[in-house]
């Protein structure tokens, strides 16, 4: 294994800001001596920046269990103070009313805690899903067998550019677009996978933001398709099953 392959995943995690401190020290020492890895890190940071412009989501709160325990500890404790009454001063209806009120309070407290617990469980599930998604992105970006394609258009300042990273064995595709022009409301850009054999396969639609950036992350694709190239066309807003000419950008594997 070469030094570059050894540090490939560390570079991607470092670009995401998720590399542990001890591993980061080793990586930074390596970066001081390796120009190739420094270039790769800058490229990954650029890719991450483009994805950040096109994809964002809420970050679930951490320490969910601790927050639940703290919420429970803050709940007021209600206990009936012992009192002595002579039997002839006891009023049955007052006791029944007090018991009913206590039951209502306990029921409300239970419902509130159950709702808080359900919310924390949902937030934890979202956090796990986001973590798994980040791992999949890092795996695709650092895969040694990934097909890396850059799509360009000539004579158009600023020059639109698209970068496709495709892993055939996992049918995993990440596409990053920059400097794309805005389209009318009824139109959208569509990415196409051009296979070695057969018709072009739809690989996701996208609309650029105000800066001309967009991304397509792991669209549904047939398993094991060998790609010859990728292309972009302008289609109706819902997308098309076959490309509409002309092809705006196209690129083959490096």
C-alpha positions as CSV (number, residue, x, y, z in Angstrom):
1,X,0.0,0.0,0.0
2,X,1.4,3.4,-0.9
3,X,1.5,6.4,1.5
4,X,-1.2,8.1,-0.5
5,X,-3.6,5.1,-0.2
6,X,-2.8,4.9,3.5
7,X,-3.8,8.5,4.2
8,X,-6.7,8.6,1.6
9,X,-9.5,8.2,4.2
10,X,-7.7,10.3,6.8
11,X,-7.6,13.2,4.2
12,X,-11.4,12.9,3.6
13,X,-12.1,12.8,7.4
14,X,-9.8,15.8,7.9
15,X,-11.6,17.8,5.2
16,X,-14.9,17.0,7.1
17,X,-13.3,18.1,10.4
18,X,-14.0,14.6,11.8
19,X,-10.4,13.2,12.2
20,X,-9.4,12.3,15.8
21,X,-6.7,14.5,17.3
22,X,-3.9,11.9,17.5
23,X,-4.5,10.8,13.9
24,X,-4.6,14.5,12.8
25,X,-1.1,15.1,14.2
26,X,0.3,12.2,12.2
27,X,-1.5,13.3,9.0
28,X,-0.3,17.0,9.4
29,X,3.2,15.7,9.8
30,X,2.8,13.7,6.6
31,X,1.3,16.7,4.7
32,X,4.4,18.8,5.5
33,X,6.4,16.4,3.4
34,X,3.9,15.3,0.7
35,X,2.8,17.8,-1.9
36,X,0.5,15.3,-3.6
37,X,-1.5,14.7,-0.4
38,X,-1.7,18.5,0.2
39,X,-3.2,18.9,-3.3
40,X,-5.7,16.1,-2.6
41,X,-6.7,17.7,0.7
42,X,-7.4,21.0,-1.0
43,X,-9.5,19.2,-3.7
44,X,-11.5,17.4,-1.1
45,X,-12.1,20.6,0.8
46,X,-13.4,22.2,-2.4
47,X,-15.7,19.2,-3.0
48,X,-17.0,19.4,0.6
49,X,-17.6,23.2,0.2
50,X,-19.8,22.6,-2.9
51,X,-21.8,19.9,-1.2
52,X,-22.3,22.2,1.8
53,X,-23.8,24.9,-0.5
54,X,-26.3,22.4,-1.9
55,X,-27.1,20.1,1.1
56,X,-27.8,21.1,4.6
57,X,-29.8,19.7,7.4
58,X,-30.4,20.1,11.2
59,X,-27.8,18.7,13.5
60,X,-29.4,16.6,16.1
61,X,-28.6,17.5,19.8
62,X,-26.0,15.4,21.6
63,X,-26.1,13.8,25.0
64,X,-29.8,12.9,24.5
65,X,-29.9,10.5,27.4
66,X,-28.3,13.1,29.8
67,X,-30.8,15.7,28.7
68,X,-33.7,13.3,29.4
69,X,-32.4,12.6,32.9
70,X,-31.9,16.3,33.6
71,X,-35.5,17.0,32.4
72,X,-36.8,14.4,34.7
73,X,-34.8,15.7,37.6
74,X,-36.3,19.2,37.1
75,X,-39.9,17.9,37.3
76,X,-41.5,19.1,40.6
77,X,-42.0,16.4,43.3
78,X,-45.4,16.3,44.7
79,X,-46.0,14.5,48.0
80,X,-49.0,14.7,50.3
81,X,-48.0,16.1,53.7
82,X,-49.2,13.9,56.5
83,X,-52.0,15.4,58.5
84,X,-54.0,14.2,61.4
85,X,-57.8,14.8,61.3
86,X,-60.4,13.7,63.7
87,X,-62.7,11.2,62.1
88,X,-65.7,13.5,62.4
89,X,-63.9,16.2,60.3
90,X,-63.1,13.9,57.3
91,X,-65.0,14.9,54.2
92,X,-65.2,12.1,51.6
93,X,-65.9,14.3,48.6
94,X,-62.8,16.4,49.3
95,X,-60.6,13.4,49.5
96,X,-62.0,12.1,46.2
97,X,-61.4,15.5,44.5
98,X,-57.8,15.6,45.7
99,X,-57.2,12.1,44.5
100,X,-58.6,12.9,41.1
101,X,-56.5,16.1,40.8
102,X,-53.4,14.1,41.7
103,X,-54.1,11.5,39.1
104,X,-54.6,14.2,36.4
105,X,-51.3,15.8,37.3
106,X,-49.4,12.4,37.2
107,X,-51.0,11.6,33.9
108,X,-50.0,15.0,32.4
109,X,-46.4,14.5,33.7
110,X,-46.3,11.0,32.2
111,X,-47.5,12.2,28.8
112,X,-45.0,15.0,28.7
113,X,-42.1,12.7,29.6
114,X,-43.2,10.2,27.0
115,X,-43.3,12.9,24.3
116,X,-39.8,14.1,25.3
117,X,-38.5,10.6,25.1
118,X,-40.0,10.1,21.7
119,X,-38.5,13.3,20.5
120,X,-35.0,12.4,21.8
121,X,-35.3,8.9,20.2
122,X,-36.3,10.5,16.9
123,X,-33.3,13.0,17.1
124,X,-31.0,10.1,17.8
125,X,-32.2,8.2,14.8
126,X,-31.7,11.3,12.6
127,X,-28.1,11.6,14.0
128,X,-27.3,8.0,13.2
129,X,-28.7,8.5,9.6
130,X,-26.6,11.6,9.1
131,X,-23.5,9.8,10.3
132,X,-24.1,6.8,8.0
133,X,-24.6,9.2,5.1
134,X,-21.3,11.0,5.9
135,X,-19.5,7.7,6.0
136,X,-21.0,6.7,2.5
137,X,-19.8,10.1,1.1
138,X,-16.3,9.6,2.5
139,X,-16.2,6.0,1.2
140,X,-17.1,7.2,-2.3
141,X,-14.7,10.1,-2.3
142,X,-11.8,8.0,-1.2
143,X,-12.5,4.8,-3.2
144,X,-9.4,3.8,-5.2
145,X,-11.6,2.2,-7.9
146,X,-13.9,5.3,-8.3
147,X,-14.4,6.7,-11.8
148,X,-13.6,10.4,-11.7
149,X,-15.1,12.6,-14.5
150,X,-14.9,16.3,-15.0
151,X,-17.5,17.9,-17.4
152,X,-16.7,21.2,-19.0
153,X,-18.2,23.7,-21.5
154,X,-15.9,25.8,-23.7
155,X,-16.2,29.5,-24.4
156,X,-18.6,30.3,-21.6
157,X,-17.3,32.7,-18.9
158,X,-17.5,31.8,-16.1
159,X,-17.1,28.2,-17.2
160,X,-19.7,25.7,-16.0
161,X,-18.1,22.6,-14.6
162,X,-19.4,19.3,-13.3
163,X,-17.5,16.6,-11.4
164,X,-18.8,13.0,-11.2
165,X,-17.4,10.4,-8.9
166,X,-18.8,6.9,-9.6
167,X,-18.2,3.5,-8.0
168,X,-19.7,0.9,-10.2
169,X,-19.6,-2.0,-7.7
170,X,-21.7,-0.1,-5.2
171,X,-23.8,1.9,-7.8
172,X,-22.6,5.0,-5.9
173,X,-22.5,8.4,-7.6
174,X,-21.6,11.8,-6.3
175,X,-21.9,14.8,-8.8
176,X,-20.9,18.4,-8.0
177,X,-21.8,21.3,-10.3
178,X,-20.4,24.8,-10.2
179,X,-20.9,28.0,-12.3
180,X,-24.2,26.8,-13.8
181,X,-26.7,29.4,-15.1
182,X,-30.2,29.7,-13.7
183,X,-33.0,28.1,-15.7
184,X,-36.7,29.1,-16.1
185,X,-39.1,27.7,-13.5
186,X,-40.4,25.0,-15.8
187,X,-36.9,23.7,-16.6
188,X,-34.2,21.7,-14.8
189,X,-30.8,20.2,-15.4
190,X,-30.6,16.4,-15.7
191,X,-27.5,14.2,-15.3
192,X,-27.1,11.1,-17.5
193,X,-25.0,8.0,-17.1
194,X,-23.9,6.9,-20.6
195,X,-23.2,3.1,-20.3
196,X,-20.8,1.1,-22.4
197,X,-23.8,-0.6,-23.9
198,X,-27.4,0.6,-24.1
199,X,-29.4,3.8,-23.8
200,X,-28.5,6.7,-21.4
201,X,-29.7,6.2,-17.9
202,X,-31.2,9.1,-15.9
203,X,-28.9,9.9,-12.9
204,X,-30.7,12.8,-11.1
205,X,-32.1,16.3,-11.7
206,X,-30.8,19.5,-10.1
207,X,-31.2,23.2,-10.1
208,X,-28.2,25.5,-9.1
209,X,-28.4,27.9,-6.3
210,X,-27.7,31.7,-6.6
211,X,-24.0,31.0,-6.9
212,X,-24.4,28.4,-9.7
213,X,-23.7,25.4,-7.4
214,X,-25.6,22.1,-7.0
215,X,-25.1,18.5,-6.2
216,X,-26.6,15.0,-6.8
217,X,-25.8,12.5,-4.1
218,X,-26.3,8.7,-4.7
219,X,-29.3,8.8,-7.1
220,X,-31.1,5.4,-7.7
221,X,-29.1,3.6,-10.4
222,X,-29.1,0.0,-11.8
223,X,-26.6,-2.3,-10.1
224,X,-23.2,-2.9,-11.8
225,X,-23.5,-0.6,-14.8
226,X,-20.2,0.2,-16.4
227,X,-20.1,3.9,-17.4
228,X,-18.5,5.2,-20.5
229,X,-19.3,8.9,-19.8
230,X,-21.6,11.3,-18.1
231,X,-23.6,14.1,-19.7
232,X,-26.0,17.0,-18.8
233,X,-29.0,18.3,-20.6
234,X,-31.9,20.7,-19.9
235,X,-35.2,18.9,-19.4
236,X,-38.7,19.7,-18.2
237,X,-38.9,20.3,-14.4
238,X,-39.9,16.7,-13.6
239,X,-37.0,15.2,-15.7
240,X,-37.1,13.0,-18.7
241,X,-36.6,9.3,-19.5
242,X,-34.3,10.1,-22.5
243,X,-32.0,13.1,-23.1
244,X,-33.3,16.1,-24.9
245,X,-30.7,17.5,-27.4
246,X,-28.5,19.4,-27.3
247,X,-26.1,17.9,-24.7
248,X,-24.7,20.9,-22.7
249,X,-21.7,19.1,-21.0
250,X,-20.2,15.7,-21.4
251,X,-17.1,13.9,-20.0
252,X,-15.6,10.5,-20.1
253,X,-13.5,8.6,-17.5
254,X,-10.0,9.7,-16.8
